[in-house]
Amino acid sequence: MTEPTLFLWQGLTDEEVSRCRSLGQTEEQTFGKGDTVYDAKNVHRALAFVLEGHLRVFHGRVVMNDLHPGDVFGAAALYGSTEPYRSTVTAVTPCRILLIPQETVSLWMAAVPRVGENYVRFLSDRIRFLNRRLSTLTAGPADDKLWRYLLAHRDAQGVVSLPGMTELAERLDMGRSSLYRSLDALTDAGHIRRRDKHTIILTMEE
């Protein structure tokens, strides 16, 4: 299996990647299905890069994100304050994680400036993502909450792949009946078209 490319190394030459590999330490860890990977009691001042498996990020009972190979978490704990880690990351399937300590990231940034640029770009993307998620979770009417969720999860063609209705209702913190009513309302308004029960096509952008 080909491992995903670390986002910090995007755009680097082979020589620059080799230079980074020679600096600092990294650590691989494995977790079983259902294990807690990160929470307020289990925090590493390190970037956690997903090599294998599927993880889920919770804030309280609310699902914030799903993580797959190539995704990263723990950035808030890397250079942040001593505040407790607010989210919980749980292994949905057996997982393999690469931990990159703060000291190592700092060495890479000093040796190859592009690493720092990639890190800033990553943080900027995360801010935009979290702003979209916050808008979804704090939306008032159920229709608006669902619409914002669909906007945040559409692909380049405006297609959204939905989880099961029960899981989606839990993610949006709304009842299943409210969710179905909102789907019907958005469909009747011409905002979306349902290809099947797990696929929605946005016919009207924000």
The 8 nearest C-alpha neighbors of each residue, nearest first, counted from 0:
[[1, 2, 3, 51, 50, 68, 52, 4],
 [2, 0, 3, 4, 50, 51, 68, 69],
 [1, 3, 0, 50, 4, 68, 51, 69],
 [4, 2, 69, 68, 5, 1, 50, 49],
 [5, 3, 6, 2, 69, 8, 9, 7],
 [4, 6, 7, 8, 3, 69, 9, 48],
 [5, 7, 9, 8, 4, 117, 69, 118],
 [8, 6, 114, 117, 5, 9, 118, 115],
 [9, 7, 6, 11, 5, 10, 114, 16],
 [10, 8, 6, 11, 7, 5, 117, 4],
 [9, 11, 8, 12, 113, 7, 117, 114],
 [12, 10, 8, 9, 15, 16, 13, 113],
 [11, 13, 15, 14, 16, 10, 8, 17],
 [14, 12, 16, 15, 17, 11, 18, 10],
 [13, 15, 17, 12, 16, 18, 11, 19],
 [16, 14, 18, 12, 17, 13, 11, 19],
 [17, 15, 19, 13, 18, 14, 20, 11],
 [18, 16, 20, 14, 15, 19, 13, 21],
 [19, 17, 15, 21, 16, 20, 14, 22],
 [20, 18, 16, 22, 21, 17, 107, 15],
 [21, 19, 17, 18, 22, 16, 23, 24],
 [20, 22, 18, 19, 17, 23, 24, 16],
 [23, 21, 19, 20, 106, 18, 103, 24],
 [24, 22, 103, 21, 106, 25, 102, 20],
 [23, 25, 103, 22, 26, 99, 100, 102],
 [26, 24, 99, 98, 100, 97, 27, 23],
 [25, 27, 98, 97, 28, 99, 24, 96],
 [28, 26, 97, 96, 98, 29, 95, 25],
 [29, 27, 96, 95, 97, 26, 30, 98],
 [28, 30, 95, 94, 96, 27, 31, 93],
 [31, 29, 94, 93, 34, 95, 32, 28],
 [30, 32, 93, 34, 33, 94, 92, 90],
 [31, 33, 92, 93, 90, 91, 34, 30],
 [34, 32, 90, 91, 89, 31, 35, 92],
 [35, 33, 90, 31, 32, 89, 30, 36],
 [34, 36, 89, 37, 88, 90, 33, 38],
 [35, 37, 88, 89, 34, 90, 38, 41],
 [38, 36, 88, 41, 87, 42, 35, 39],
 [37, 39, 87, 41, 40, 86, 84, 42],
 [38, 40, 84, 83, 41, 42, 85, 37],
 [41, 39, 38, 42, 37, 84, 83, 43],
 [42, 40, 38, 37, 39, 43, 36, 35],
 [41, 43, 37, 40, 38, 39, 44, 84],
 [42, 44, 45, 41, 76, 73, 100, 77],
 [45, 43, 77, 76, 100, 101, 42, 46],
 [44, 46, 100, 99, 43, 77, 101, 98],
 [45, 47, 99, 73, 74, 98, 72, 48],
 [46, 48, 98, 72, 71, 97, 73, 96],
 [47, 49, 71, 97, 96, 70, 50, 46],
 [50, 48, 68, 96, 69, 70, 51, 71],
 [49, 51, 68, 95, 96, 48, 2, 69],
 [52, 50, 95, 94, 68, 49, 96, 67],
 [51, 53, 94, 92, 93, 67, 68, 95],
 [52, 54, 67, 91, 92, 66, 90, 94],
 [53, 55, 90, 66, 91, 89, 65, 67],
 [56, 54, 65, 89, 88, 64, 66, 90],
 [55, 57, 88, 64, 63, 87, 62, 65],
 [58, 56, 62, 87, 63, 61, 86, 59],
 [59, 57, 86, 61, 60, 87, 63, 62],
 [58, 60, 61, 57, 86, 87, 62, 85],
 [61, 59, 58, 57, 62, 169, 170, 172],
 [60, 62, 58, 57, 59, 170, 63, 172],
 [63, 61, 57, 170, 64, 56, 58, 60],
 [62, 64, 57, 56, 61, 58, 65, 132],
 [63, 65, 56, 62, 55, 66, 57, 54],
 [64, 66, 55, 54, 56, 67, 53, 63],
 [67, 65, 54, 53, 70, 55, 64, 68],
 [66, 68, 53, 70, 52, 69, 49, 54],
 [69, 67, 49, 50, 51, 70, 3, 52],
 [68, 70, 3, 49, 67, 50, 48, 4],
 [71, 69, 49, 68, 67, 66, 48, 72],
 [72, 70, 48, 47, 49, 69, 46, 73],
 [71, 73, 47, 74, 46, 48, 70, 75],
 [72, 74, 46, 76, 75, 47, 45, 77],
 [73, 75, 77, 76, 72, 46, 45, 71],
 [76, 74, 73, 77, 79, 78, 84, 72],
 [75, 77, 79, 74, 73, 44, 78, 84],
 [78, 76, 44, 74, 45, 75, 79, 101],
 [79, 77, 76, 80, 75, 101, 44, 74],
 [78, 80, 76, 77, 75, 81, 82, 74],
 [79, 81, 82, 78, 76, 83, 77, 75],
 [80, 82, 83, 79, 76, 84, 78, 44],
 [83, 81, 80, 84, 79, 85, 76, 39],
 [84, 82, 39, 85, 81, 40, 42, 38],
 [83, 85, 39, 86, 38, 82, 42, 76],
 [84, 86, 83, 39, 58, 87, 38, 82],
 [87, 85, 58, 57, 84, 38, 88, 56],
 [86, 88, 38, 57, 37, 56, 89, 58],
 [87, 89, 56, 37, 36, 55, 35, 57],
 [90, 88, 35, 55, 36, 54, 34, 33],
 [89, 91, 54, 33, 32, 92, 34, 53],
 [90, 92, 54, 53, 32, 33, 89, 55],
 [93, 91, 32, 90, 53, 52, 94, 31],
 [94, 92, 31, 32, 30, 52, 90, 91],
 [95, 93, 52, 30, 51, 29, 92, 31],
 [94, 96, 29, 51, 50, 28, 49, 30],
 [97, 95, 49, 28, 50, 27, 48, 29],
 [96, 98, 27, 48, 47, 26, 49, 28],
 [97, 99, 47, 26, 46, 25, 45, 27],
 [98, 100, 25, 46, 45, 103, 47, 97],
 [101, 99, 45, 103, 102, 44, 98, 46],
 [100, 102, 104, 45, 103, 77, 44, 105],
 [101, 103, 105, 100, 104, 106, 23, 99],
 [102, 104, 23, 106, 100, 105, 101, 24],
 [103, 105, 107, 101, 106, 102, 108, 100],
 [104, 106, 108, 102, 103, 107, 101, 109],
 [105, 107, 103, 109, 104, 108, 110, 102],
 [108, 106, 110, 104, 105, 109, 19, 111],
 [109, 107, 115, 105, 114, 112, 111, 106],
 [108, 110, 106, 107, 111, 112, 105, 115],
 [109, 111, 107, 108, 106, 112, 19, 18],
 [110, 112, 108, 113, 109, 114, 107, 15],
 [113, 111, 108, 114, 115, 109, 110, 116],
 [114, 112, 116, 115, 111, 117, 11, 108],
 [113, 115, 117, 108, 7, 112, 116, 111],
 [116, 114, 108, 118, 113, 112, 117, 119],
 [115, 117, 113, 119, 118, 114, 120, 112],
 [118, 116, 120, 114, 7, 115, 119, 121],
 [117, 119, 121, 115, 120, 116, 7, 114],
 [118, 120, 122, 116, 121, 117, 123, 115],
 [121, 119, 117, 123, 118, 122, 116, 124],
 [120, 122, 118, 124, 119, 123, 117, 125],
 [123, 121, 125, 119, 124, 120, 126, 118],
 [124, 122, 120, 126, 125, 121, 119, 127],
 [123, 125, 121, 127, 122, 126, 128, 120],
 [126, 124, 128, 122, 123, 127, 129, 121],
 [127, 125, 129, 123, 128, 124, 130, 122],
 [126, 128, 130, 124, 125, 129, 131, 123],
 [129, 127, 125, 131, 126, 130, 124, 132],
 [130, 128, 132, 126, 131, 127, 133, 125],
 [129, 131, 133, 127, 128, 132, 126, 134],
 [132, 130, 134, 128, 129, 133, 151, 135],
 [133, 131, 129, 135, 134, 130, 136, 128],
 [134, 132, 130, 136, 135, 131, 129, 137],
 [133, 135, 131, 137, 132, 136, 138, 130],
 [136, 134, 132, 144, 147, 133, 138, 148],
 [135, 137, 133, 134, 138, 132, 171, 144],
 [138, 136, 134, 135, 133, 139, 144, 132],
 [139, 137, 144, 135, 136, 134, 143, 140],
 [138, 140, 137, 141, 144, 143, 142, 136],
 [141, 139, 143, 142, 138, 144, 145, 181],
 [140, 142, 144, 143, 145, 181, 139, 177],
 [143, 141, 181, 145, 144, 140, 146, 185],
 [142, 144, 146, 140, 141, 145, 147, 138],
 [143, 145, 138, 141, 135, 147, 142, 146],
 [144, 146, 148, 142, 143, 147, 141, 149],
 [147, 145, 143, 149, 148, 144, 142, 150],
 [148, 146, 150, 135, 144, 149, 145, 143],
 [147, 149, 145, 151, 146, 150, 135, 152],
 [148, 150, 146, 152, 151, 147, 153, 145],
 [151, 149, 147, 148, 153, 152, 146, 205],
 [150, 152, 148, 149, 153, 147, 131, 132],
 [153, 151, 149, 150, 159, 148, 154, 160],
 [154, 152, 159, 157, 158, 150, 149, 151],
 [153, 155, 157, 158, 156, 159, 152, 151],
 [154, 156, 157, 153, 158, 159, 152, 201],
 [157, 155, 154, 158, 153, 200, 201, 159],
 [156, 158, 153, 201, 154, 155, 200, 159],
 [157, 159, 200, 153, 154, 156, 199, 201],
 [160, 158, 153, 199, 198, 152, 161, 200],
 [161, 159, 198, 197, 199, 158, 162, 153],
 [162, 160, 197, 198, 159, 163, 167, 199],
 [161, 163, 167, 166, 164, 197, 160, 165],
 [164, 162, 166, 165, 167, 161, 197, 196],
 [163, 165, 167, 166, 168, 162, 175, 161],
 [164, 166, 168, 163, 167, 169, 175, 162],
 [167, 165, 169, 163, 168, 164, 170, 162],
 [168, 166, 164, 170, 169, 165, 162, 163],
 [167, 169, 171, 173, 165, 166, 170, 175],
 [170, 168, 172, 166, 167, 171, 165, 173],
 [171, 169, 167, 62, 168, 172, 61, 166],
 [170, 172, 168, 169, 173, 167, 136, 144],
 [173, 171, 169, 170, 168, 174, 61, 136],
 [174, 172, 168, 171, 169, 177, 175, 178],
 [173, 175, 177, 176, 168, 178, 172, 169],
 [176, 174, 178, 177, 168, 179, 165, 173],
 [175, 177, 179, 178, 174, 180, 173, 181],
 [178, 176, 180, 174, 175, 179, 181, 173],
 [177, 179, 175, 181, 176, 180, 182, 174],
 [180, 178, 182, 176, 181, 177, 183, 175],
 [179, 181, 177, 183, 178, 182, 184, 176],
 [180, 182, 142, 184, 178, 183, 179, 185],
 [183, 181, 179, 185, 180, 184, 186, 178],
 [182, 184, 186, 180, 181, 185, 187, 179],
 [183, 185, 181, 187, 186, 182, 180, 188],
 [186, 184, 188, 182, 190, 187, 183, 191],
 [185, 187, 191, 183, 189, 188, 184, 190],
 [188, 186, 184, 189, 185, 183, 190, 191],
 [189, 187, 185, 186, 190, 184, 191, 183],
 [188, 190, 186, 187, 191, 185, 202, 203],
 [191, 189, 203, 202, 185, 188, 186, 201],
 [192, 190, 201, 186, 202, 200, 189, 185],
 [191, 193, 200, 199, 186, 194, 201, 202],
 [192, 194, 199, 195, 198, 200, 191, 196],
 [193, 195, 198, 199, 192, 200, 196, 197],
 [196, 194, 198, 193, 197, 199, 192, 200],
 [195, 197, 198, 193, 194, 199, 161, 163],
 [196, 198, 161, 195, 160, 162, 199, 163],
 [199, 197, 160, 195, 194, 159, 196, 161],
 [200, 198, 193, 159, 194, 158, 192, 201],
 [201, 199, 158, 192, 191, 157, 202, 193],
 [200, 202, 191, 157, 203, 190, 158, 192],
 [201, 203, 191, 190, 200, 192, 204, 189],
 [202, 204, 190, 201, 205, 191, 189, 157],
 [205, 203, 202, 201, 150, 190, 157, 191],
 [204, 203, 150, 147, 146, 190, 201, 202]]
